[in-house]
Amino acid sequence: MGRYVVRRLLQMVPVFAGATLLIFLMVNVMGDPVAGLCGERQCDPATAGRLKREFGLDRPVWQQYLTYMGNVLTGDFGTAFNGQEVTELMATSFPVTLRLTVVAILFEIVIGITLGVLTGLRRGRPVDTGVLLVTLVVISVPTFVTGLLLQLLLGVEWGWIKPSVSTDAAFGELIVPGLVLASVSLAYVTRLTRTSLAENRRSDYVRTAVAKGLPRHRVILRHLLRNSLIPVVTFIGADIGFLMGGAIVTERIFNIHGVGYQLYQGILRQNTQTVVGFVTVLVLVFLLCNLIVDLLYAVLDPRIRYA
C-alpha cells in the first residue's frame, strides 16, 4: 500500500504540471489583463507599460509560468490586480465553498444512495418507476432553473429561507443551495446505485449468502451494498472537485462569496492571478480525491490489493 501511494503521488507531479500549464495558457489568451484594470477607458501607453512591468506581464509566457510555479511551491499564489493577496481571497472563499460542498455531498450520499438501494431492491415496481421518472426530470432541468425556482418559491413567495446567503454562510443557510448544487449529481448517484445493486444482486456470492441462511439485512449491507458502492464511490470522489469548481451558478444565484464567486469576478475583470491561483488549488483537490477513491476500493472490496 505504501509503495502504491508513493507511486501515485509521483504520477501526480506531471499531471499537475501539465494541467496548470494548460490553465495558464488558456487564461493568458482570455484578453489583455491591463485593459481590464483600466475599465472602459483605454490605458495610456505609459500606464499600460508600468502595470505590465509591475505584474510581470511584459515577459514571455513561458517565463511567467516558470516564475508562477516557483512561487506556488513556496505558497505564494501571487497578488490580485486590486493589490490583495490571492491567498487571502482563498482563505475567505474556500471555507465557504467547502461547507457548501459538504452539504451537497451529504445529500448525494444520504438521499442518493438510499433511493438507489430502495429502487434496486424493488426493480420494476411503482416506486422504482417513480424514482426513475423524478431523477430523469432533475437531470433534464438546468441547475440555474432549479436554483431560481427554489429561491423564488422558498425565499420570496413563502419566506421559508433567506433569498440570499449572508457573509457568514452558516451550514443552516447552505441547505437549499447545497441541494441545488447536488441535484443533478444526486440523480446520477441514485441511478448508478440502482443499476449496480440490481446487477450484483444476481451474483453468485449473493446467492451463496442467501443459501447459507444469512439475515436479509446482512446480505444487503455486508455483501450486496458493499460491492455495489465501488462505482458510486468513484463518481462521488470525482464529483467533489466538480462541485467545488462548478458552484459558480449556485453561488451567483444565492449570492455566496465562495470559490465560484471569486472565479467569476476574476474572469469578468480578466484577473489572471486570481483565476490561475484558484484553479491550481482545484486541480490539487481533483488529484487528491482520485487518490482517496482508489484507496477506498480496497476497503470496500477485500479482493483488491495494491502492491
N, C-alpha and C positions, 0 to 999 in steps of 0.2 A: 504493500500500500504506500509506504513512504517513497519508494522509488518512482511509483506511478505519479504521485503528487509532484515530485521534483521535476519529472519529465514533462508533465502538463504545464507547470509554471514556466519552464524553459520554452515550451512551444508558444506560450502567450506573448513572449517578447517580440518575435517577428510579426505576429498578428497585431499586437498593439501598435508597433511602429508603422506597419502598413496602413492600418485604419486611421491613425492620427495624421499620417501624411496625406491620405486621400481627403480627409476632412479639411486639413489645412489648405490644400489646393482648391477645393470646392469653395471654401469660404472666401478665399482671396480673389476669386473670379466673380463674386457677387456684385462688385462695383468698387468705386473709389471710396474708401472709408473717410478720407478727408472731406469729400463732398457732403457726406452725412453729418460731419461735425459742423460744417458751416451753415447747415439748414437749407432753406430755399434759395438764399443768395449764394452766388458762386464766390469761392475764396479768391482773394488776390494771389498772384504767384508767390509773393514773399511769405505770406501767411501759410500757404499750402506747403511750401518748401520747409518752413520751420516745423510744422506739425509732422511732416513725413520724417524729418531727421529725429524729432523727439520720440516718436513711436517706432523708429527703425524701419519705416516703410520705404525708405529710399534704397534699401539694399536688395539684392536678388532674393527671389522667393526661397531658394534652397538654403541660403544663408539665414534667412528669417526663421525657417523651420528648425535648423540645427540649433540656433540660439534659443528658440522656444523650448525644444526638447531638453536642452541643457538646463534651462531654468525650471522646467517641470520636475526634473529629477531632484531638485533641491526644494520642491514645494512651492515654487514661485510660478503662478499662472498668469502673471502679467498684470497690467493696470488698464482698467476700462478708460474710454475716452473722456469720461467725466471726472477722472482723477481718482476714482475709488478702486481699491484693490479687488481683483476678481475673487480672491479667496474670501474677502469679506462678503461679497454677494453670495458666494456658495454657503457661507456659514449661516446666512439668514434664510436662504431659499431651499436648500437641500433637506433640512429637517422637516419643513412643511410638506414637501413632495413625498418624503419618506413616510410621514404619517398618513398621507392620502393613499400611498401605495399599499401600506399595511392594511388599511381599511378595505381597499379593493381586493387584495389577496385573500383576506378573511372571508369576504363574500364569495369569492370563487371556490375556496376550499369547503366552507360550511354548506352553502346553498348548492353550488355546482355539483360537488361530489355526492351530496345527499340525494339530490334529484336524479343524478346518474345511476346511483345504486337502486333507487326505487324503480326507475323505468327499466333498468337492465334486468331486474328480477321479475318484472311484470311485462315483459316484452309482448307487444301485440294487444294489450288490454287498453281500456279507455284512458287510464292515467298516463300510459306511455304515449298514446296518440296526442293527448292534450299537451303534454310537456314538449313533445317534438314540434307541435304547431306553435307554441309560445316561443320557444327558442328560435325557430325559423323567423318569426316576426321580429324578435330582438336583433337578430343578425342582419336583417334586411333594413332596419331603420338606422340611419346615421346617428352617431353619438351626439352631435350637436343638436339634433332634433329631440332626442330623448332628454338631454340636459335642459334645453329651453322649455320643453313641455313640463317637466317636473318642477323647474324653477317657477314657471307661471302658475301652475296649479297649487303646489305645496307652499310656495313662498308668497305669491301675490294674491291669489284668489282665496285660499283657505287660511293662510297665515300660520301654518304649522312650523315652518322653518324661516330663517332669515334668507332673503334672496341673494345676499352677498355674504361671504365668509369674512369674519373680522381678521385683523392683522395677526392675532394670536393663533388662529386656525387650530382650535382645540379639536380633539377627536370627535366630540359630540356634534360639532359643526360640519365635520367632514363625512358624515354618514351618507347623506344623499349624494354629494359629489363623488364619493367613493363608489357608490352603487352605479352611478352614471358611467364612471371610468371603467368599472369592471363588467358592465352589462354584456358587451359582445363576447368578451373572454369567458364570462360565466356561462353563456350559452354554449360555447365551444367545449368547455370543461364538462358540462352536463352530457353533451352528445358523445364526447370522447370516452367518458367513464361508462356510459351506457353500452357503447359498442364493444369496448374492451371487456367489460363484465359479461356481456352476452356471449362473446367468443370463448372466453376462458371457462365459462360455465359448462361447456361440453368437453372440457379437457379430461384426460384420464385421471390426473391426480385429484380432481374434484369428485369424480365417480368413486374413486378408491376411498376418499374420506367419507363419503355418504355411505358406502358399503360397510365401512367399519362401525357405523352407528354413531358417529360423532354428532353432537348437537348442531342444529342448523346455524345458530349464531356463530359457532366456532368455525364451521365450514366456510361461512361467508367472510368473516373478519380475518381469520388466520390464514386461510388458503386462497380463497377466491379473490377477495378485495386486495390483498397484499400484492399479488402478482399482476392484477389488473391496473394498479396505480402507476406502473412504470411509465407508460406513455403520458399519463396525466401529469406526473411529476416533471417530465421533460417539458411539457407545454407550459406549466406554471413557472418553472425555473426561467425559461426564456422570456416569459411574459412579464417578469419583474422589471427587466430592463426596458421592455416596450412600454409598460405603464408609466415608468418614470420619465422616459423620453417623449412619450406620446400624450402627456397630460396637458398639452398646450390648449386644446379646445376646451376641456373641462375647467381648467384654471381660468381661462378667459371668461367663460360663462358665469362662474361663481366668484370672480374677482379674487382668486387665490394667488398670492405672491410667492410662487414656488419656482421650480426649475423651468417649467413651461412658460411662465410669465417672463422670466429673465431671457430665455431664448428668443421669445417673440420680440421683446424690446431690443435685443442685440441685433436681430435680423433687420428689424424696422429701421434702426439707426445705423446699420452697417458697422456695428461694433465687433470687429473680428476677434479681439482678445476675449471678449465675453463668450461669444459663440464657440470658439475653439476650446476654451477652457472648460466650459460646461460639458460639451460633447466628449472631450477627453475623459472626464470622470465617468460619463455614462458608458463609454467603451470598457473601462475597467469594471464597472458594475456588470455588464454583459459577460465578460470573461470569467469573473469570479462566480457568478450564478451558474454558468455552464459547468465549472469545476465542481461546485457543490452538488449539482444534479447528478453528475457522473458518480460521485462518491455515495450518493443516496441509493444508487442502483444496488450496490452490494448489501445495503440494509434491507431493502425490500425483497430482493431475491438472493438467498444464500448461495445459489449456484454460481453467481457472478463473483469472480475473484480477480484482483488486479495484481499482476506480477511486478 
